[in-house]
Amino acid sequence: MKNRRIVTGAGALLAALVVALLPLPATTAPAQAATGSAVTVTGRKGTYDDFSKLKVTVHQTKQLRAQGVRITWTGGKPTETGFRHNYLQIMQCWGDSSEGPSREQCQFGGGGTSQAQGGNWTGLRQIDGIPDPAEKEYVHNGPSGESYVPFRPADGGPETTGSRDWTYFSTLDTNEEPYAVTHEDGTGEFTFQMQTAQEASQLGCGDPVKKSAVVKGRSCWLVVVPRGEHDVDGASGSGTRLDSSPLTTSNWARRLVVPLDFQPVGNTCPADRVERRVIGSELVTDAMSSWQSTICAGAGGVKFAFSQSGEEIARQTITQPTSGAPGLAFTVDPLRPPEGGATGTAVHAPVAVSALAVGFFVEIPGSGQLTSMKLTPRLLAKLLTSSYQRDVTRRGRTVLEHIEGNPLSLFHDEEFKQLNPAFNDWQSYNQPPMSLMVQLSNSDTTEMLWKWLRSDAEAREFLAGTPDPWGTKINPYFKELGLDTDTTVSDFPKADPTRTVVTVGEESLEYGTIEVAPYVQDMHEGALRTRRGNNGATTTPSAGGNGSPAKLVNTPPLSGERMVLAIVDAASAARYGLQTAALRNADGAFVQPTSASLLAGVAAMKDSAVPGVLAPNPGGAKGQAYPLTSVVYAGAYTSTGADERRDYASLIRYAAGSGQSPGVSPGQLPPGYAPLPAALRDEARAAADRLQNPKSSDGDAGPGGPGGSGASAGGPAGAGGGGTGSAGGAAAAGGAAGDTANPDTTDRSAPSVNPAAPERQNVAESGGLTPSTVLGIVRWVLIGVLLAGGIAGLSGPILLRFSVRKSVRVG
């Protein structure tokens, strides 16, 4: 049985975190180009530099949400070492003028007070660096006589009062890219993180705007300022490097401007809709964000308020229901027989095919971004057991006795380098990657990942204590956990108690593996941090000042040297434009999570303990099957009220029909999912019939009986359906049509049910579950406090489970 203290504690911590997070962006538009929306702009000749050969392409400019957007360019000059010359500066801006934004409307300058790259002022709003003869407007207008360009927010708030005023954005939440690299051949690429009004109210992108009775999202802008070999005064820069802000008048005159069309954000569901609560797996979050608005839109639609949670919590919630609790759960593993809780038959309907992935953002200095990576189960086992030295301490010359002889990092591992030739020349003094990010809570998918590792002989032997051929051994604190044989593990433990001591003046600070690689709230956050190239590690000492004590802080990695990996869901990886690692399956093939490989993974699955419910089979993935594929099921009990069962059945029918049409529009299936095979769609529709009309179905026979989910007699698995378009579903008894957005015509104008919110933010209200970053430093301080308290509260049961009996200190 799973450790309930950990499950409950993790759930409680996630619940607390919601207090610190704002609602998130609405519905669809994933991180792939909407058809026909790519825009290319051409550089212009400046006073001193000729950018006329520069062509910059933004690969998606319409139907945007909070996501990653690919930007590529040609015709540039190679970026010089240390970003002395020749790079692009990219920023997101607001502005309602058809001519584009002003420099006061652009989010830039949140990088900090000192720049380890480029010139001292190239990453700031301060324009004092090299005097710009053309600058007339902002001269000595800031604190202590500094010259700066203020930021004016879209929401009408006061403008900033200095170049270091980070009221609206800072290094923790800005999306600016101050140093985008151009390669030797004059090309470059970068995936830019777009922000909506939910993440950045100061930009207001996507705020609902009513035009001719149609609600649209407020438009914004992408601005690219190319930097060449001359500064604003015509020289080659201070100390042979550029030393002026892109916001000075001369630099701003060379800007390239691209309009951005955002979908409206916020709750678009009419207030008179009946609310039905659903709960469960993060794997279905992006799909539900897309489906919900379409299902709710028409007359008689239903507001499905989805709360993301661990699957075990979801199963418990609907098995032991309380007043106002969700009546349908999305899980990977099936519902369990009720024990004094819900009565009636458990019905399971497949609704989504997705997967876990290892998302990464890796820049090799001097070479650009890494576009592919191969990982074996054993390599992932090393990452998850803190078996690399820099996963335990970031101190450069520190040797840890218990993992002495192990590589510094994944990129220094001979096994990794043999599979990934790009790192054959990687030297031991190079900056190691940030440690793998994982989520704190328990989940069915985490359990699946450990199952995959145990199914592989090399990984299983490593977890049991057998060194790899190069002598790398498991961190002994993890060997004590029995991860090679424990079939119940469903979390990512951090069992190494090593504390690294850092002295700042007369103060001593210390950190451990949780500070080296902080847990993420969920996989969406892991993907977002990966896109930013920063895992949030707090291992850098800061002396404080003005009476403040010394502390350990996060230092954002330098442009061109960002190296971040995370366990994410495939939909979040697609949303933020992450590269994903190719994982080795049982046949020895390295496979990425594509629609085809996910469907091959489904074909390799077998029934779980509940007939008709497919179980992940990572060890059985062969050929081109992706090993970490999952089918998400909607589970409910026939003892639920008739009206609720009817509405939940309509959700299932939509999910199995129009909801399986891939695309970027609301109501479609976002990237990161594979359309359900025809047989599973038929099973889902048959399950919806049994849920809505349990007495008229043959619910006591075969897989359609207690706990089952197979096709009913009237709809055999494999018959009809299929394809990826809007398949029509068989009409259920009671007149519910197949898979339309509004499957019932019954009057639903009754008052909306709005019980107390569960542990996660309501998707119907927020449109998604990607962590918001709008409150800057204040909000993150609050999250830090919550995490510290939550981790402290969890440390007792976790450490008991880990059987850690001593603490190692590194001075």
C-alpha positions in Angstrom: 0.0 0.0 0.0 1.3 3.5 -0.8 2.5 5.6 2.0 -0.6 7.6 2.8 1.3 10.2 4.9 3.4 11.2 1.9 0.3 11.2 -0.4 -1.7 13.3 2.0 1.2 15.6 2.8 2.0 16.2 -0.8 -1.6 17.0 -1.6 -1.8 19.4 1.3 1.3 21.2 0.2 -0.1 21.5 -3.3 -3.3 22.9 -1.8 -1.3 25.5 0.1 0.6 26.5 -3.0 -2.6 27.4 -4.8 -3.1 30.3 -2.4 0.1 31.8 -3.8 -0.7 31.3 -7.5 -3.0 33.3 -9.7 -5.4 31.9 -12.2 -3.9 30.7 -15.4 -4.4 31.2 -19.1 -7.5 30.0 -21.0 -7.9 27.3 -23.5 -5.8 26.2 -26.4 -3.1 27.3 -28.8 -0.1 25.1 -28.1 3.5 25.6 -28.9 3.3 24.8 -32.6 2.6 27.2 -35.5 -1.0 28.0 -36.2 -1.6 27.4 -39.9 -0.4 30.3 -41.9 0.6 32.5 -38.9 4.4 32.6 -39.3 5.7 36.1 -40.0 9.1 37.1 -41.3 10.6 40.6 -40.9 13.7 42.0 -42.5 16.3 44.2 -40.8 17.1 47.7 -41.8 20.3 49.6 -42.2 21.2 51.5 -39.1 23.4 54.6 -38.8 26.5 52.5 -38.3 25.5 48.8 -39.0 23.9 47.2 -42.0 21.1 44.7 -40.9 19.5 44.6 -44.3 20.4 40.9 -44.7 18.9 39.9 -41.4 15.6 38.0 -41.7 13.8 37.0 -38.5 10.9 34.5 -38.6 8.4 34.2 -35.8 6.8 30.8 -36.4 3.5 31.4 -34.7 1.8 34.8 -34.3 -1.9 33.8 -33.9 -4.1 31.9 -31.4 -1.3 32.4 -28.8 -1.5 31.5 -25.1 1.1 31.1 -22.4 3.5 28.9 -24.4 6.8 28.8 -26.3 7.1 30.2 -29.8 10.0 29.3 -32.1 12.0 32.2 -33.6 14.7 31.7 -36.2 16.9 34.0 -38.2 19.4 34.2 -41.1 21.7 36.8 -42.4 23.3 37.8 -39.1 26.9 38.1 -38.1 28.3 35.5 -35.6 28.0 36.4 -32.0 31.4 37.0 -30.4 32.5 35.3 -27.2 31.2 36.9 -24.1 28.5 38.6 -26.2 30.7 41.5 -27.0 29.0 42.1 -30.4 26.4 40.7 -32.8 23.4 39.3 -31.0 19.6 39.8 -30.9 17.7 41.2 -28.0 14.1 40.0 -27.9 11.2 41.2 -25.8 7.4 41.1 -25.5 5.5 44.4 -25.5 2.0 45.7 -25.2 0.5 48.6 -27.1 -2.7 49.4 -29.0 -1.2 51.5 -31.8 -1.2 49.9 -35.2 2.4 51.2 -35.6 3.7 49.0 -32.8 4.7 49.6 -29.2 6.7 52.3 -27.7 9.9 51.4 -25.7 8.0 52.3 -22.5 5.6 49.4 -23.2 8.2 46.7 -23.5 9.1 44.1 -20.8 12.9 44.4 -20.7 15.5 45.1 -18.1 14.6 42.5 -15.4 18.0 40.7 -15.6 19.5 42.3 -12.5 21.9 45.0 -11.5 25.1 43.5 -12.9 25.6 41.6 -16.1 28.0 38.7 -16.4 27.6 38.9 -20.2 27.6 41.7 -22.6 28.1 45.3 -21.5 27.1 46.7 -18.1 24.0 48.3 -19.6 23.0 46.1 -22.5 20.6 44.1 -20.3 19.0 47.1 -18.5 16.6 49.9 -18.9 19.3 52.3 -17.8 20.7 54.2 -20.8 23.8 55.8 -19.2 26.4 53.4 -20.7 27.5 55.0 -23.9 26.0 58.4 -24.4 23.5 58.4 -27.3 23.6 61.6 -29.3 20.1 61.0 -30.4 18.7 60.5 -26.9 16.7 63.6 -25.9 13.8 62.4 -23.8 15.3 60.5 -20.9 18.3 62.2 -19.4 19.1 62.2 -15.7 15.5 61.4 -14.9 16.0 58.6 -12.4 17.4 58.1 -8.8 20.8 59.6 -8.2 20.7 61.2 -11.6 20.6 58.0 -13.7 19.0 58.1 -17.1 16.5 55.3 -17.8 13.5 54.4 -19.9 10.5 53.8 -17.5 8.1 50.9 -18.0 4.5 51.8 -18.2 2.1 48.8 -17.5 -0.9 48.0 -19.6 -3.2 47.8 -16.6 -2.8 51.5 -15.8 -0.5 51.2 -12.9 2.2 53.7 -12.2 5.3 53.7 -14.3 8.6 52.4 -12.8 10.7 54.9 -10.9 14.2 53.7 -11.8 16.1 51.1 -13.9 16.2 48.8 -10.8 12.5 49.1 -10.0 11.2 45.5 -10.5 7.7 46.1 -9.4 6.3 44.5 -12.5 8.9 42.0 -13.6 12.3 40.8 -12.4 14.9 38.1 -13.1 12.4 35.5 -11.6 9.6 36.1 -14.1 10.7 38.2 -17.0 10.6 36.5 -20.4 13.1 38.8 -22.2 16.0 37.3 -24.1 18.9 39.8 -23.8 21.5 37.8 -25.7 20.2 35.5 -28.5 23.1 33.9 -30.2 23.9 34.0 -34.0 26.0 31.1 -35.2 29.0 31.1 -37.5 26.7 30.6 -40.6 24.7 33.6 -39.7 21.7 31.7 -38.5 20.1 31.4 -35.0 17.2 30.0 -33.2 15.4 30.6 -29.9 12.1 29.5 -28.4 10.5 32.5 -26.7 8.2 32.2 -23.8 5.0 34.1 -24.5 3.1 35.5 -21.5 -0.6 36.3 -21.3 -2.3 38.7 -18.9 -2.6 35.9 -16.4 1.2 35.6 -16.1 2.0 39.2 -16.8 -0.9 41.6 -16.1 1.4 44.5 -16.9 1.4 43.4 -20.5 -2.3 42.5 -20.7 -1.9 40.2 -23.7 -5.1 38.2 -24.2 -7.3 40.4 -22.0 -10.9 40.0 -23.3 -11.8 42.8 -25.7 -15.3 42.9 -27.2 -15.4 43.9 -30.9 -18.6 43.8 -32.8 -20.2 41.4 -30.3 -17.2 39.1 -30.6 -14.8 38.7 -27.7 -11.2 38.6 -28.7 -7.9 38.6 -26.8 -6.0 41.9 -26.6 -3.1 41.9 -29.1 0.5 42.4 -28.2 3.9 42.7 -29.9 7.2 40.9 -30.2 10.2 43.3 -30.6 13.6 42.3 -31.8 16.5 44.8 -31.5 19.5 43.6 -33.5 22.9 44.5 -32.1 25.9 44.8 -34.4 29.6 45.8 -34.1 29.1 49.5 -33.4 27.6 51.2 -30.4 25.4 54.3 -30.4 28.4 56.6 -30.6 29.8 54.9 -33.7 32.7 53.2 -31.8 33.0 49.4 -31.3 32.0 49.7 -27.8 33.5 50.3 -24.3 36.5 47.9 -23.9 35.7 46.3 -27.3 32.1 45.5 -26.3 28.7 47.1 -26.7 27.7 49.0 -23.6 24.3 50.6 -24.3 20.7 49.5 -23.6 18.5 48.4 -26.6 16.0 51.0 -25.3 18.2 54.0 -26.2 16.9 56.1 -29.1 19.4 54.9 -31.7 19.2 51.2 -30.9 15.4 51.4 -30.7 15.2 52.9 -34.2 16.6 49.5 -35.6 13.9 47.4 -34.0 11.9 44.7 -35.8 8.2 44.5 -34.8 5.9 41.5 -35.1 2.2 41.7 -34.1 0.9 38.9 -31.8 -2.7 37.7 -31.7 -3.7 36.1 -28.3 -6.7 34.1 -27.5 -8.9 35.7 -24.8 -7.9 34.5 -21.3 -10.0 34.1 -18.2 -13.3 32.4 -17.6 -15.4 32.5 -20.8 -18.1 30.1 -19.5 -21.5 31.8 -19.1 -22.4 32.3 -15.4 -25.7 30.5 -15.7 -24.2 27.1 -16.5 -24.5 24.2 -14.1 -21.1 23.3 -12.7 -19.9 19.7 -12.5 -16.6 19.1 -10.7 -14.0 16.7 -12.0 -10.6 15.9 -10.6 -7.4 14.0 -11.5 -4.4 13.4 -13.6 -2.2 16.2 -14.9 -1.9 14.3 -18.1 -5.3 15.5 -19.1 -4.9 19.2 -18.0 -4.2 20.7 -21.4 -6.9 18.7 -23.0 -9.5 19.7 -20.5 -8.4 23.3 -20.8 -9.2 23.1 -24.5 -12.4 21.0 -24.3 -14.1 22.9 -21.4 -14.7 26.2 -23.2 -16.3 24.5 -26.2 -18.5 22.2 -24.2 -19.7 25.1 -22.1 -20.2 27.5 -25.0 -23.6 26.6 -26.5 -27.1 26.7 -25.0 -27.5 24.0 -22.4 -23.7 23.6 -22.0 -22.2 22.4 -18.8 -19.3 24.0 -16.8 -16.8 21.3 -16.0 -14.6 22.6 -13.2 -11.5 20.4 -13.4 -9.1 20.3 -10.4 -5.7 18.8 -11.1 -4.5 16.4 -8.4 -2.6 13.2 -7.9 -4.5 10.2 -9.2 -4.6 8.5 -5.8 -6.2 11.6 -4.3 -8.7 11.6 -7.2 -9.6 8.0 -6.7 -10.2 8.5 -3.0 -12.2 11.7 -3.6 -14.9 10.0 -5.8 -14.8 6.6 -4.0 -15.6 8.3 -0.6 -17.6 11.2 -1.8 -18.7 14.2 0.2 -21.3 16.8 -0.5 -20.2 18.9 -3.5 -17.2 16.8 -4.2 -16.2 15.8 -7.8 -18.0 12.9 -9.2 -15.6 11.9 -12.0 -11.9 11.3 -11.7 -9.2 11.2 -14.4 -6.7 8.5 -13.6 -4.2 6.1 -15.2 -4.7 3.2 -12.8 -8.3 2.2 -12.4 -10.7 2.9 -9.5 -10.5 0.5 -6.7 -13.4 -1.3 -5.1 -15.1 0.9 -2.6 -14.6 0.2 1.1 -17.5 1.6 2.9 -17.6 4.5 0.4 -19.3 4.8 -3.0 -21.7 2.1 -4.1 -22.6 1.0 -7.6 -20.6 0.0 -10.5 -17.3 1.7 -11.4 -17.3 2.8 -15.1 -14.0 3.6 -16.9 -13.8 5.5 -20.2 -10.6 6.1 -22.1 -10.3 9.8 -22.9 -6.7 10.7 -23.7 -3.4 9.2 -24.8 -0.3 11.0 -23.6 3.1 10.3 -22.0 5.8 11.3 -19.7 8.9 12.8 -21.3 12.3 14.2 -20.3 12.2 17.7 -21.6 15.4 19.7 -22.0 16.8 23.1 -22.9 20.5 22.7 -23.4 22.9 25.3 -25.0 26.4 24.2 -25.7 28.7 27.2 -25.5 29.9 28.1 -29.0 27.7 25.5 -30.7 24.1 26.6 -30.0 21.1 24.6 -28.8 21.2 20.8 -28.5 18.3 19.4 -30.6 18.4 15.8 -29.7 19.4 13.6 -26.8 19.4 9.8 -26.1 18.8 8.4 -22.6 18.8 4.9 -21.4 16.9 3.7 -18.3 20.2 3.4 -16.4 21.1 7.1 -17.2 17.7 8.2 -15.9 18.2 6.0 -12.8 21.4 7.8 -12.1 19.7 11.2 -12.4 16.8 10.2 -10.1 19.1 8.8 -7.4 21.5 11.9 -7.1 24.4 9.7 -8.2 26.2 12.5 -10.0 28.4 14.7 -7.7 26.9 18.0 -8.8 23.4 16.7 -8.0 24.4 16.7 -4.4 26.7 19.8 -4.1 27.6 22.5 -6.6 31.0 23.2 -4.9 33.6 23.0 -7.7 36.4 21.1 -5.9 34.4 19.3 -3.3 34.8 15.5 -3.4 32.0 13.5 -1.8 33.2 10.3 -0.3 30.0 8.3 -0.7 29.9 9.0 -4.5 33.6 9.6 -5.1 34.6 8.5 -8.6 31.2 9.1 -10.1 31.0 11.7 -12.9 30.4 15.3 -12.1 27.1 15.3 -14.1 25.1 13.6 -16.7 27.1 15.4 -19.4 30.4 14.1 -18.0 29.1 10.5 -17.9 30.9 8.2 -20.5 27.7 6.3 -21.0 25.9 9.5 -22.0 28.7 10.8 -24.2 28.9 7.6 -26.2 25.2 7.9 -27.0 25.4 11.7 -27.6 28.5 12.6 -29.6 27.9 16.3 -29.2 29.4 15.9 -25.7 32.5 13.8 -26.8 34.7 16.9 -26.2 32.9 18.0 -23.1 35.6 18.9 -20.5 35.4 18.4 -16.8 35.7 22.1 -16.1 32.7 23.0 -18.2 29.6 24.1 -16.3 27.5 21.1 -15.4 23.8 21.0 -16.2 21.2 21.9 -13.6 19.9 18.8 -11.8 16.8 17.0 -13.2 13.6 18.7 -12.0 10.8 16.4 -10.7 7.5 17.0 -9.1 6.9 16.5 -5.3 3.5 14.7 -5.3 2.8 11.0 -5.8 1.3 10.0 -9.2 0.4 7.0 -11.3 2.8 8.2 -13.9 5.7 8.4 -11.5 4.9 4.8 -10.5 5.0 3.9 -14.2 8.4 5.5 -14.6 9.9 3.4 -11.8 8.3 0.4 -13.3 10.1 1.1 -16.6 13.4 1.3 -14.8 12.9 -2.0 -13.0 11.9 -3.6 -16.3 15.4 -2.8 -17.7 18.1 -5.2 -16.6 20.9 -2.5 -16.6 18.8 0.0 -14.6 17.5 -2.6 -12.2 21.0 -3.8 -11.5 22.3 -0.2 -11.0 19.5 0.5 -8.5 20.4 -2.7 -6.7 24.0 -1.6 -6.3 25.9 -2.9 -9.4 28.2 -0.2 -10.8 28.0 0.5 -14.6 30.9 -0.5 -16.8 32.7 2.8 -16.1 32.5 2.4 -12.4 29.6 4.8 -11.6 27.6 3.5 -8.6 24.3 4.3 -7.1 24.3 6.9 -4.3 24.2 4.6 -1.3 21.4 6.5 0.4 19.1 5.5 -2.5 20.3 1.9 -2.5 18.8 1.6 1.0 15.3 2.3 -0.5 15.2 -0.9 -2.4 14.1 0.9 -5.6 15.0 -2.2 -7.6 12.2 -4.2 -6.0 9.7 -1.8 -4.5 6.7 -1.9 -6.7 4.7 0.7 -4.7 7.1 3.7 -5.1 5.1 6.5 -6.8 7.2 9.6 -5.8 10.7 11.0 -6.4 12.6 10.7 -3.2 15.5 13.0 -2.3 17.3 10.7 0.1 20.8 12.1 0.3 21.1 14.1 3.6 24.4 15.8 2.6 24.5 19.5 3.5 27.0 21.8 1.9 28.2 24.6 4.2 28.9 28.0 2.6 30.5 30.8 4.6 29.6 34.4 3.9 31.6 36.8 6.1 30.9 35.5 9.6 27.7 33.6 8.7 27.4 30.0 7.7 24.8 28.9 5.3 24.0 25.4 4.1 22.1 23.7 1.3 21.2 20.1 0.3 19.7 18.3 -2.7 16.3 20.0 -2.4 18.1 23.4 -2.9 20.3 22.0 -5.7 17.2 20.8 -7.5 14.0 22.1 -5.9 10.8 20.2 -6.4 8.4 21.6 -8.9 4.7 22.0 -8.1 3.7 20.0 -11.1 5.1 19.0 -14.5 3.7 22.2 -16.1 5.9 24.2 -13.8 8.8 21.9 -14.7 8.3 22.6 -18.4 8.0 26.3 -17.8 11.3 26.4 -15.7 13.0 24.4 -18.4 11.9 26.9 -21.0 13.4 29.7 -18.9 16.6 27.7 -18.5 16.5 27.9 -14.8 15.5 25.2 -12.3 15.3 27.6 -9.4 18.3 26.3 -7.5 19.3 28.4 -4.5 22.9 27.6 -3.9 24.6 31.0 -4.5 25.6 32.9 -1.3 24.4 36.5 -1.1 25.8 38.8 1.6 22.5 40.6 2.1 23.0 44.2 3.2 21.1 47.1 4.9 20.7 44.9 7.9 19.4 41.9 6.0 21.1 38.5 6.8 23.2 36.6 4.3 21.2 34.0 2.3 21.4 31.5 -0.5 19.8 32.8 -3.7 19.1 31.7 -7.3 21.5 32.9 -9.9 20.0 32.7 -13.4 22.4 30.8 -15.8 24.1 32.8 -18.5 22.7 33.0 -22.0 24.3 30.4 -24.2 25.1 28.2 -21.2 21.6 27.1 -20.0 21.4 23.4 -19.4 18.1 22.2 -17.8 16.2 18.9 -17.8 12.9 17.9 -16.2 10.4 15.1 -16.1 7.4 16.6 -17.8 4.2 15.5 -19.5 4.3 15.5 -23.3 1.6 18.1 -23.6 3.6 20.6 -21.5 6.7 19.8 -23.5 4.9 20.6 -26.7 3.3 23.7 -25.2 6.6 25.3 -24.3 8.5 24.0 -27.3 10.9 21.8 -25.4 13.2 19.3 -26.9 12.4 15.8 -25.6 14.9 13.0 -25.1 14.7 9.7 -27.1 14.3 6.9 -24.6 15.5 3.4 -25.2 12.7 0.8 -25.3 12.7 -2.9 -24.8 14.0 -3.5 -28.4 16.9 -1.1 -27.9 15.3 1.5 -30.1 15.6 5.2 -29.0 12.1 6.6 -29.4 10.7 10.1 -28.9 7.1 10.8 -27.8 5.4 11.3 -31.1 1.8 10.6 -32.0 2.8 7.4 -33.8 5.1 6.2 -31.0 2.4 6.8 -28.4 -0.1 4.8 -30.4 2.4 2.0 -30.7 2.8 2.2 -26.9 -0.9 1.8 -26.5 -0.8 -1.3 -28.7 1.7 -2.8 -26.4 -0.5 -2.4 -23.3 -2.4 -5.2 -21.6 -5.4 -5.2 -19.3 -4.9 -4.0 -15.8 -6.4 -5.8 -12.8 -9.7 -4.4 -14.0 -10.7 -6.0 -17.3 -11.1 -3.5 -20.1 -8.8 -1.0 -18.5 -5.4 -0.9 -20.2 -2.3 -0.6 -17.9 0.9 1.1 -18.9 3.4 -1.5 -20.1 6.8 0.4 -20.3 8.8 -2.8 -20.3 6.8 -4.2 -23.2 7.3 -1.3 -25.5 9.1 -2.6 -28.6 9.7 -1.6 -32.2 8.8 2.1 -32.4 6.7 2.1 -29.2 7.4 4.9 -26.7 7.9 3.3 -23.2 6.3 6.0 -21.0 2.9 6.1 -22.8 -0.3 6.3 -20.7 -4.0 6.1 -21.4 -6.0 8.4 -19.1 -9.4 7.1 -18.0 -12.4 9.0 -16.8 -13.8 7.0 -13.9 -17.1 7.4 -12.1 -19.6 5.3 -10.2 -23.2 4.6 -11.3 -24.3 5.5 -7.8 -23.8 9.2 -8.7 -27.0 11.2 -9.1 -28.8 10.9 -12.5 -28.3 14.5 -13.6 -24.6 14.3 -12.8 -24.2 11.0 -14.6 -25.9 12.5 -17.7 -23.5 15.4 -17.7 -20.4 13.3 -17.0 -21.5 11.0 -19.9 -21.7 14.1 -22.2 -18.1 15.0 -21.3 -16.9 11.5 -22.1 -18.7 11.5 -25.4 -17.2 14.9 -26.4 -13.7 13.7 -25.3 -14.1 10.6 -27.4 -15.4 12.5 -30.4 -14.7 16.0 -31.4 -12.2 16.2 -28.6 -9.9 13.8 -30.4 -9.5 16.1 -33.4 -5.8 17.4 -33.3 -5.5 21.2 -33.6 -4.9 24.5 -32.0 -8.4 25.8 -31.8 -10.6 25.6 -28.6 -12.2 22.2 -28.3 -9.5 20.3 -30.2 -6.8 18.0 -29.0 -3.6 19.9 -28.3 -0.1 18.7 -29.3 1.4 16.2 -26.9 -1.6 13.9 -27.2 -2.2 11.1 -29.7 -5.8 10.6 -30.9 -7.6 7.7 -29.3 -7.6 4.6 -31.5 -11.1 3.7 -32.9 -11.6 0.8 -30.5 -10.9 3.0 -27.4 -13.3 5.7 -28.7 -16.0 3.1 -29.1 -15.2 1.8 -25.5 -15.5 5.4 -24.2 -18.9 5.9 -25.9 -20.2 2.6 -24.6 -19.0 3.5 -21.1 -20.8 6.8 -21.3 -24.0 4.9 -22.1 -23.6 2.6 -19.1 -22.8 5.6 -16.8 -25.9 7.5 -18.0 -28.2 4.6 -18.0 -26.8 1.9 -15.7 -30.1 -0.1 -15.5 -30.6 -0.3 -19.2 -27.1 -1.6 -19.9 -25.7 -5.1 -19.4 -23.5 -3.8 -16.6 -23.1 -7.1 -14.9 -21.5 -8.9 -17.8 -18.0 -9.0 -19.0 -15.8 -5.9 -19.0 -18.9 -3.8 -18.7 -19.7 -5.3 -15.3 -18.5 -4.1 -11.9 -15.3 -2.1 -12.4 -15.2 -2.7 -16.1 -15.0 -0.4 -19.1 -15.4 -2.5 -22.1 -17.9 -1.9 -24.9 -21.5 -2.6 -24.4 -23.5 -5.1 -26.5 -24.7 -2.3 -28.7 -21.3 -1.0 -29.5 -18.6 -3.6 -29.8 -15.0 -2.4 -29.5 -13.5 -1.7 -32.9 -16.7 -1.0 -34.7 -17.2 2.3 -36.4 -15.6 5.5 -35.1 -12.0 5.9 -35.9 -10.1 8.7 -37.5 -9.1 11.9 -35.9 -12.0 14.1 -36.8 -15.4 14.6 -35.2 -16.7 11.1 -35.0 -20.3 10.7 -34.3 -21.2 8.7 -31.3 -24.2 6.4 -30.9 -27.1 8.1 -29.3 -27.6 7.1 -25.7 -30.9 6.2 -24.2 -32.5 9.4 -23.0 -31.7 11.3 -26.2 -28.0 12.3 -25.6 -26.4 12.8 -29.0 -22.9 11.5 -29.7 -20.0 13.9 -29.4 -21.3 17.4 -30.0 -20.4 20.3 -27.9 -23.8 20.3 -26.3 -24.9 16.6 -26.2 -28.1 17.3 -24.3 -30.9 19.8 -24.8 -32.3 19.7 -21.3 -32.7 23.0 -19.6 -29.7 23.6 -17.3 -30.5 27.1 -16.1 -30.5 26.0 -12.5 -28.1 27.9 -10.2 -24.5 26.8 -10.5 -23.1 24.6 -7.8 -19.9 26.2 -6.5 -18.6 24.2 -3.5 -15.4 25.0 -1.8 -12.4 24.6 -4.1 -10.3 21.5 -3.8 -6.5 21.3 -3.7 -5.8 22.8 -7.1 -7.0 25.8 -9.1 -10.2 25.3 -11.1 -9.5 25.0 -14.8 -12.9 26.4 -15.7 -11.9 29.6 -14.0 -8.2 29.7 -15.0 -8.1 27.9 -18.3 -5.0 25.9 -17.4 -2.6 24.9 -14.6 0.6 26.5 -15.7 2.1 28.4 -12.8 1.5 32.1 -13.0 4.4 34.5 -12.5 2.6 37.8 -12.2 3.5 38.8 -8.7 7.2 38.7 -9.1 9.4 38.5 -6.1 6.6 38.9 -3.5 4.7 35.9 -4.8 7.8 33.7 -5.0 8.8 34.6 -1.4 5.3 33.4 -0.4 5.8 30.2 -2.4 9.2 29.7 -0.8 7.7 30.0 2.7 5.0 27.5 1.8 7.5 25.1 0.3 9.8 25.4 3.3 6.9 24.7 5.6 5.5 21.9 3.5 8.9 20.3 3.1 9.5 20.6 6.8 6.2 19.0 7.5 6.9 16.2 5.0 10.5 15.6 6.1 9.5 13.4 9.1 7.6 10.7 7.2 9.9 11.0 4.1 13.0 10.6 6.1 11.5 7.7 8.0 10.8 6.0 4.7 14.3 6.7 3.5 15.8 5.2 6.6 18.4 8.0 6.7 20.4 7.7 9.9 23.1 10.3 9.5 23.8 13.7 7.9 26.9 14.4 5.7 28.2 18.0 5.8 30.5 19.4 3.2 32.4 22.4 4.2 
